[in-house]
Amino acid sequence: MIKLNVLYPQPASVEQFEKDYATHIQLLHEKLGIPTDQKPYSVIKYMSNQNGPAPFYQMFVMPFENEEAFHAAMASQEMQDIAADAHRISSGGNPVILIGNEE
């Protein structure tokens, strides 16, 4: 299984990021035809520890059945629109995109 991981740096304004992210997730559902009551992805919010805030605010993870499905999705105009919006809302710097193969 291939996993798309999007790491968002600490935002300039958490409140604004949360508002923008809610709209971003709505866009994801609309563009990919995901029913609003389904969540085929996970979102992890990072916590501060004794060393201070985490370098990233949150991570979005979306699985794909295989490499072909991943590449087809990433090549679509819908996913390009979603990626552009991810960059727009990431006020703390560009999001970090990692692609992994779950063993």
Helices and strands as residue ranges (DSSP letters): E 2-9, H 14-32, E 42-45, E 56-64, H 67-75, H 77-89, E 96-101
